[in-house]
Amino acid sequence: MNPVEQHGSPLIYVSHGKSDPILPIQRCSRRLVPLLEQDGYEVRYHEFVGFHNVPDSIAREALQWFLTPRE
């Protein structure tokens, strides 16, 4: 993730399985999320017990978060 420039203020939801063997959490989300927050993005971050899949409950949480009106 290395954009040339920022455009707008998109909402960003990141979920990551703590035991993900494909994209290790320490090298991915735990580095990227703080950088996004430092750049002023609104980020919702959810670590979960699991691997490289998104549980239904987390997908529902993400959808609800995106659909929540903001001022």
N, C-alpha and C positions, 0 to 999 in steps of 0.2 A: 504494500500500500504506500504509494508515493505520488500523490497527485501534484501536478505542476502548479495548480492554483485552486482555491476553494470557490465553489459556486453555491450560494444560498446557505441555508441552515437546515439540512435534512435531519430528521430524527434517525437515530441509529440504535438498533437493538442487536445485541451480541449475546449468544448463548454458546457455552462450550462445555463439553464433557471433560471431567477431570482426568479421565483415563484414556483420552483420545490418542491412539497410536499413529494416526495419519497426520494430524496437525497438533503437535504437543502444546498443551495449554500454556506452559511457561514461555515458550518461544513465540507464541501467537497472541492470543487474546490478552494475556497479562502484560504484554508489551504494547499492543496496539490501542487498547481501551484508554490507558492513561494519556497517550499521545492525542487521541481524538478529543478527550476532555480538555486537555491543555489548549487545543486549537479552538475551543469554544463550542463544540458540538454537544447536543443533548444526547447522552448515551445511557441506555438501560443495559446493564450487564448482569447476566445470570449464569453462574457456574452450576453444574449439576453432576451428580454421581452417574457416570455413564461413559460412553465411548464417542464414536463419530456419527452420532445420530441425534435427532432432536425429538425428545419425548412429546407426545401429544399435548400434555399439560403445559409445556413450555411454548409450544407453537400457539396455543390458545392465549397464553399470557401475552405473547408478542403481538398478536393480532389485536387484542383488547387495548394494549398500550398504544399502538398506532392509531386506533380508532377513537381514543379519548380526546375530546376537544381541548385545545390549548388556547390561552389568551394571547 
